[in-house]
Amino acid sequence: MDISQAASSILRKIGYLLLHLQSTEKTIKVCIQIALPDEQDFFINVLDRLNEKERKKPLGHFLKALRLRADLNSDVDELLERFLNHRNAFIHNLKEVPEWNLKTREGCMAADAFLTKLHKESKEVHLLFLGILNAWKIQTENETSAEEEACVAKLSKYQSPIIKRKYRNFQSDC
């Protein structure tokens, strides 16, 4: 594969990853607003929590809110920190990515490795927050499908609870 083909492949991967990251970020924001609301919003209607003002806040704001509202498993906390740092480098400044250069074979390889790593982290974070939403659903409805149970089973690699809510009046492990 010549450099122009490699660069073209990287650009396609960038487009795909951008769409995937948008989906992951939306899932995180919805999850935190619905399943892990701020204590003062706990009894507000679920749909009312999804207001426009909250959705436009940056991803870092939501991850900070998550850390304030829940005790995170250390593996999860590390994953979220890596994901946020890599996502921010991707979105805001690709020059932060070591050796990123679409004009050389080595630079294309570095770009591809970075994009692959970020995509893997994004998929894992997306699955994590879908699992948290599913745990919330189970707690509020007590009905699950086989597909939902399979999603929760994938999260079993975390030996301790993924998160533990910090609310005084509501203690729940997900």
N, C-alpha and C positions, 0 to 999 in steps of 0.2 A: 504494500500500500504506500503510495507516495504521500508527500506532506499535504498536498491540497485535499486528497481523499481523507487523510487522517483528521485534518482540521474540519472538514465538512462533517465527518462522523461525530466529532466533539461538539460541534454546533447543534447537531440534531439531539445529542444527548443533553445538552444544556436546556434546550426547549422542553424536552420530556421532563427533566428534573425540575424545572421551574413549575410546571403544572403539578407535579407530584408534591412539591413543597407547599404550594398553595392549598392543596387538599389537606395535607398534614396540619398546616397552621390553622385552617378552618376547624378541623376536628379538635385540636387542642383548645381553641377559644370556646367552642360550643361545649366541650366537656367541662371546662372549668366553670363556665357560667351556669350550666345545668346541674352537673353532678357534684361540683365542689364550690357552691356559691359562697360568697362572703357571708359571715354569720348574720349580719344585719339584713341580708337578702334571702335568708333561708326560707322564710314563709311567703315570699313573693311568688306569684304564679310563674311557672317555668317559662312560658312564652314571653312574659314581661321582662325576664332577665336578659333576653337576647336583643337588647336595644342596640341601635346603630352606633351610638357613641362608644360603647364598650368594644364592639367588633373592630373598630378602627384603631384600637390601641396596638402598639407593637408587640411582637411575640415575646420579647424579653419581659414586658410588663406582666403577661399572663404566667410565665414561668416563675417570676418572682412571687406573684400572688399564690401560685400553687405551693411554693415553699413556705409561705406564711400560713397557709391553711392546712397543710398536711406534713407529716414527717415522712420523708422519702427513703426508700431502700437505697443504700449507698450506690449500688450498681445503677439504679434508675437515675439518681442524681448525677452521676458521672456521665451517663448517656445523654441526659438533657443538656448538660454543660457543653459536651463535645458537639452535639447537634447544633446548639445555638451558635457556638463559635464558628463552626464550619458553614452553617447557613448564612451567617452574617458576612463572612468572607466572600461567599458565593454571590450574595445579593448586592453587597455594598462595595467590595474592593477585591477583585480577583488578583490584584498585585500582591496581596497578602499570602496567596497560595505559593509555596516554594516551587520554583522552577516552572511555573505556568508560562507557556510560550507556545503559541500555535504555529510558529514559523520553523520549529525544529522537531525532529522525531522525538528527542528526549523530552522536550516541552509538551508535546502531544501526549506522550506516555504519562507524564506527571499530571497533566490535566485529566486524562482518562482515569487514572488511579484516584485522584481527588473526587471526581464526580461519582465514581463507583462507591467510594467510601461514604460520601454524603447521601447517596441514594439508599444505601443499606441502613444508615442511621435513621433516615426519614421513614423508611418502611417500619423499622422497629418502634420508633416513637409513635407513628400512626397506629400501629397495632396496640401499643401500650394504652393509648388514650381511648381507642375503641373498646378495649377490655375494661377500662375504668367506667366508661359509659354503660357497658353491659352489666357490670357489677351494680351500678346504680339502678339500672332497669330491674335487675333481679330483686334488689332490696325494696323497690317500690311496686312491683307488679307480680313477682314470683312466677313468671312464665318465661321460659327460654326455649329456643329452638336448638336442634343439633348443631347447626352452624355457629350459633352463639356460644354454645358449650365448647366447641372446638377452638374458638378464639380464646376463651378463658384458659383452656388447657395449654395453649402455646405459651401463656404467661407463667406457667408453673416453674419455669427455669429460675425464677427469682424465689429463693428458698424462704424468705420472710415475706410478709405482706409488702406489696408494692408501695402502698401509701397507708398511712394511718391518719385519719382526720383529727384535727386539733380542737374541734369544738368541745366546749365544756359539757353541753347537754346532749351531744350526739356523738357517740364513739362508734366507729365502724372501720373494719379492715377491708381493703379491696385486694 
